[in-house]
Amino acid sequence: MSIPVDIWLRGTDFATTANIDGLTRAPNAWTDDDVRFVLEGMLRAMDQQKRPGEDDRIVSLRGLSWIVNPYEEGGVVIAIEITLGAAIAGPLDIEKTALESMITRVLAAPAAGPSSAAIH
């Protein structure tokens, strides 16, 4: 499954679209691990736009603002904002409050691994 992500980097006047690939479940069957994968994928896509051709860095899910919004044609989108810019993933076929609960749990979980050179 591929999730489209629209990315706007601060200091630019245009957006680009990337994809998060590698999910095996449909959004309405996601687990917290799937939500973590999507959030990390959104941050990684932003970093790849900022640093094209460079190696991926460690992603840390802290210090970001997020919201889940209904999409006018159905489903919901996840929007995040960090100092680097903003990203919107979706639309996703999942119940809004269920996704919000999963994101809240994922962001509250202790960080795993080192936090140096992290994208957040």
Rosetta blueprint (number, residue, H / E / L):
1 M L
2 S E
3 I E
4 P E
5 V E
6 D E
7 I E
8 W E
9 L E
10 R L
11 G L
12 T L
13 D L
14 F L
15 A E
16 T E
17 T E
18 A E
19 N E
20 I E
21 D E
22 G L
23 L L
24 T L
25 R L
26 A L
27 P H
28 N H
29 A H
30 W L
31 T L
32 D H
33 D H
34 D H
35 V H
36 R H
37 F H
38 V H
39 L H
40 E H
41 G H
42 M H
43 L H
44 R H
45 A H
46 M H
47 D H
48 Q H
49 Q H
50 K H
51 R L
52 P L
53 G L
54 E L
55 D L
56 D L
57 R L
58 I L
59 V E
60 S L
61 L L
62 R L
63 G L
64 L L
65 S E
66 W E
67 I E
68 V E
69 N E
70 P E
71 Y L
72 E L
73 E L
74 G L
75 G L
76 V E
77 V E
78 I E
79 A E
80 I E
81 E E
82 I E
83 T L
84 L L
85 G E
86 A E
87 A E
88 I E
89 A E
90 G E
91 P E
92 L E
93 D L
94 I L
95 E L
96 K H
97 T H
98 A H
99 L H
100 E H
101 S H
102 M H
103 I H
104 T H
105 R H
106 V H
107 L H
108 A H
109 A L
110 P L
111 A L
112 A L
113 G L
114 P L
115 S L
116 S L
117 A L
118 A L
119 I E
120 H L
